[in-house]
Amino acid sequence: MSKGFTCKQFHIDTSECGMPVSTDGILLGAWANIEKAETILDIGCGAGLLSIMCAQRNSDALITGIDIEINAVNAAKSNCEQSPWKTRLMIEMCSLQRFVNKKIQFTAVICNPPYFNNGERSQQTQRALARHTESLSHQRLLNDCHQVLEEGGKASFILPATEGFAFIELLNHFNQQKECPFAVSRLTKVYTTQKKPVSRLLIELTKADQDVAITTQQTSLFIHQGEGFSDAFITLTKDFYLKM
C-alpha cells in the first residue's frame, strides 16, 4: 500500500503532497452539511481527502477540487481516479482568485483554509503553501467564497480556535460594511478533552441577505473521553476511520 491514509471506502496517497491526512480534515469532511448539495467546491483540495469524503457522503453531488500546488493536484487526481466515485470528481490546478472569473456558482463550499497568520514559516515549500495565509488571505477567501456560492449556499471551514474567532470577527466586519453578507449558521467548538481549552472551530456560513434571520446552531465536540474516543466523535467519523 502506498504512503498515506486508508479510510473504510478509499485510500489517500500523500507521498507527493505537502500535508498528510489530519484529524482536522476528517472532522470537517464528516461535519460539513453537504448531503443535499448538488455541486460542491473543495478549495485547496490537497490530496483530495475532502472531495472524496463529500462524494462518499452525497451520492449525487458533482464535486470540483482546486489547488495551486502541482504535486497536490496530481495526487488528488490519482486518489479520485482510484476512488469508487471518480465519475463525479474533478480536480483542477487553479487558484480561487482565477476560478472566480469563471463565474460558476456552487451549492456548497468546503475548505480547510490556510492559517498561521503570525506563526513561524514552515521550511518545506509545499507545507508552507498549504498552511500560510500568504497564498490565500482570509479576507480574500470570504470575498471569493461569496462569489462562488449560490444564494442560500453553505460554506464550511475548520480553523484553530484563535484564527477561527478572528475569522468570525472579520466576517462580522464585512457584514457591517455590507460587503459580502454571510450568516454563521453552525458553529462547533472542538475540544481534545473536557479539561483542555477549545482547540478548533468548525464554522458553517450561509450566503444570505442581512434581512434574512438565521440563528446560529452552536454545539461542542469532545474528541477524547476517558481512555478512548468520545461517543460523539465516533458517531461523527465512524464512516471513515477503519477502527471506529
C-alpha positions in Angstrom: 0.0 0.0 0.0 1.3 3.5 -0.9 2.2 6.0 1.8 -0.9 7.8 3.0 -4.1 7.2 4.9 -6.7 4.4 4.4 -10.4 5.0 5.2 -13.1 2.4 5.1 -14.0 3.0 1.4 -11.0 4.8 -0.1 -7.2 5.4 0.3 -5.4 8.8 0.2 -1.9 8.6 -1.1 0.0 11.6 0.3 3.5 10.7 -0.8 3.8 13.6 -3.2 1.6 16.1 -1.3 2.6 18.8 1.2 0.2 17.8 4.0 -0.7 14.4 5.5 -4.3 13.5 6.3 -5.2 15.1 9.6 -7.9 14.9 12.2 -8.9 18.4 11.1 -9.7 17.2 7.6 -11.6 14.1 8.8 -13.6 16.3 11.2 -14.5 18.9 8.5 -15.4 16.3 5.9 -17.7 14.4 8.3 -19.3 17.5 9.8 -20.0 19.7 6.7 -23.7 20.0 5.7 -23.4 18.7 2.1 -25.9 15.9 2.0 -28.4 17.9 -0.2 -25.8 19.8 -2.2 -25.9 19.4 -5.9 -22.5 20.9 -6.6 -19.6 21.2 -4.2 -16.3 23.2 -4.5 -13.3 22.0 -2.4 -10.9 24.9 -2.1 -7.3 24.0 -1.6 -8.1 20.3 -2.1 -4.6 19.0 -1.3 -4.6 15.2 -2.0 -8.3 15.1 -2.4 -9.5 14.0 1.0 -12.4 16.4 1.4 -13.6 16.0 -2.2 -13.7 12.2 -1.8 -15.4 12.3 1.6 -18.1 14.5 0.1 -18.5 12.1 -2.8 -19.0 9.2 -0.3 -21.5 11.2 1.8 -23.5 12.5 -1.1 -24.3 10.0 -3.8 -25.5 12.6 -6.4 -23.3 15.7 -6.0 -20.7 16.8 -8.6 -17.6 17.8 -6.8 -14.7 20.1 -8.0 -11.4 20.4 -6.2 -8.9 23.2 -6.9 -5.4 23.7 -5.7 -2.4 25.8 -6.7 0.3 23.2 -6.0 1.1 20.8 -8.8 2.0 17.8 -6.6 -1.2 18.2 -4.7 -3.3 18.3 -7.9 -1.6 15.2 -9.3 -2.1 13.4 -6.0 -5.8 14.4 -5.8 -6.4 13.3 -9.4 -4.8 9.9 -8.8 -6.7 9.5 -5.5 -10.0 10.4 -7.1 -9.4 8.1 -10.0 -8.8 5.2 -7.6 -12.0 6.0 -5.6 -15.4 4.5 -6.2 -16.8 7.9 -7.1 -14.4 9.0 -9.8 -17.1 9.9 -12.3 -18.4 12.7 -10.1 -15.0 14.1 -9.1 -13.0 16.7 -11.0 -9.6 18.2 -9.9 -8.2 21.4 -11.4 -4.9 23.3 -10.9 -6.3 26.8 -10.3 -6.3 29.5 -7.7 -9.6 30.5 -6.1 -9.0 34.0 -7.5 -8.8 32.7 -11.0 -11.6 30.3 -10.5 -13.9 33.1 -9.5 -13.5 34.6 -13.0 -15.3 31.5 -14.5 -18.5 32.8 -12.8 -19.6 29.3 -11.8 -21.7 29.0 -8.7 -21.9 26.0 -6.3 -24.5 24.8 -3.7 -21.7 24.2 -1.2 -18.1 25.1 -0.5 -15.7 23.2 1.8 -12.3 24.4 2.8 -9.6 23.6 5.3 -8.1 27.1 4.9 -4.6 28.4 5.4 -3.7 29.6 8.9 -0.6 30.6 10.9 -1.1 34.3 10.2 1.7 35.1 12.6 3.3 31.7 13.0 6.8 30.6 12.1 7.1 29.8 8.4 7.5 26.1 7.6 10.7 25.4 5.8 9.1 22.9 3.4 7.6 24.9 0.5 4.6 22.6 -0.1 3.7 22.5 3.6 4.1 26.3 3.8 1.8 26.8 0.8 -0.8 24.6 2.5 -0.7 26.3 5.8 0.2 30.0 5.4 -2.3 32.7 4.6 0.1 34.4 2.2 -1.3 32.3 -0.6 -5.0 32.9 0.3 -5.9 35.5 2.9 -9.0 35.0 5.0 -10.3 38.3 3.7 -9.9 37.2 0.1 -11.3 33.8 1.0 -14.6 35.2 2.3 -15.0 37.6 -0.7 -14.3 34.8 -3.2 -16.5 32.3 -1.4 -19.4 34.7 -1.6 -19.0 34.9 -5.3 -18.8 31.2 -6.0 -21.8 30.3 -3.7 -25.4 30.3 -4.8 -27.8 32.3 -2.7 -28.6 30.2 0.3 -25.4 28.1 -0.3 -23.3 26.9 2.6 -19.5 27.2 3.1 -17.8 25.0 5.8 -14.4 25.6 7.4 -12.2 24.4 10.2 -9.6 26.6 11.9 -7.6 26.6 15.1 -9.6 28.5 17.8 -7.6 31.7 17.7 -7.7 32.0 13.9 -11.4 30.8 13.9 -12.6 33.6 16.2 -10.6 36.2 14.2 -12.2 34.7 11.1 -15.7 35.3 12.5 -14.7 38.8 13.6 -13.6 39.6 10.1 -16.9 38.2 8.8 -18.8 40.5 11.2 -16.9 43.5 10.0 -17.8 42.6 6.4 -21.4 42.2 7.3 -21.4 45.7 9.0 -19.9 47.1 5.7 -22.4 45.0 3.7 -19.5 43.8 1.6 -20.3 40.1 1.4 -23.3 39.1 3.5 -22.9 35.8 5.3 -24.5 34.4 8.4 -22.8 31.9 10.8 -25.4 29.2 10.6 -23.5 26.5 12.6 -20.6 26.7 15.0 -19.0 23.7 16.7 -16.3 24.2 19.3 -13.9 21.2 19.2 -12.0 20.2 22.4 -9.4 17.4 22.6 -10.6 16.6 26.2 -13.0 18.1 28.7 -10.1 19.5 30.6 -8.5 21.4 27.7 -9.5 24.7 26.1 -11.2 24.8 22.8 -8.8 23.6 20.1 -10.7 24.1 16.8 -13.7 25.8 15.4 -16.0 24.1 12.8 -17.7 27.0 11.1 -20.6 27.0 8.6 -21.6 30.2 6.8 -24.8 30.6 4.8 -24.9 33.1 2.0 -28.0 35.3 2.8 -29.0 38.9 2.8 -28.8 40.6 6.2 -32.6 40.9 6.4 -32.9 37.0 6.5 -32.9 35.9 10.1 -30.6 32.9 10.6 -29.9 31.6 14.1 -26.5 30.1 14.8 -26.7 26.4 15.9 -23.9 26.1 18.5 -22.5 22.8 19.8 -19.4 21.4 21.4 -17.5 18.3 20.4 -15.0 16.5 22.7 -12.7 14.2 20.8 -11.5 12.1 23.7 -13.4 10.8 26.7 -11.7 8.8 29.4 -9.1 6.4 27.8 -10.6 6.5 24.3 -12.6 8.5 21.8 -16.0 10.1 22.8 -19.2 8.6 21.6 -19.9 11.9 19.7 -16.6 11.7 17.9 -17.1 8.1 17.0 -20.6 8.7 15.7 -19.3 11.6 13.5 -16.3 9.8 12.0 -17.2 6.1 12.0 -18.0 6.0 8.3 -14.3 6.9 7.6 -11.9 5.7 10.3 -11.1 2.0 9.9 -11.2 1.1 13.6 -14.3 3.1 14.6 
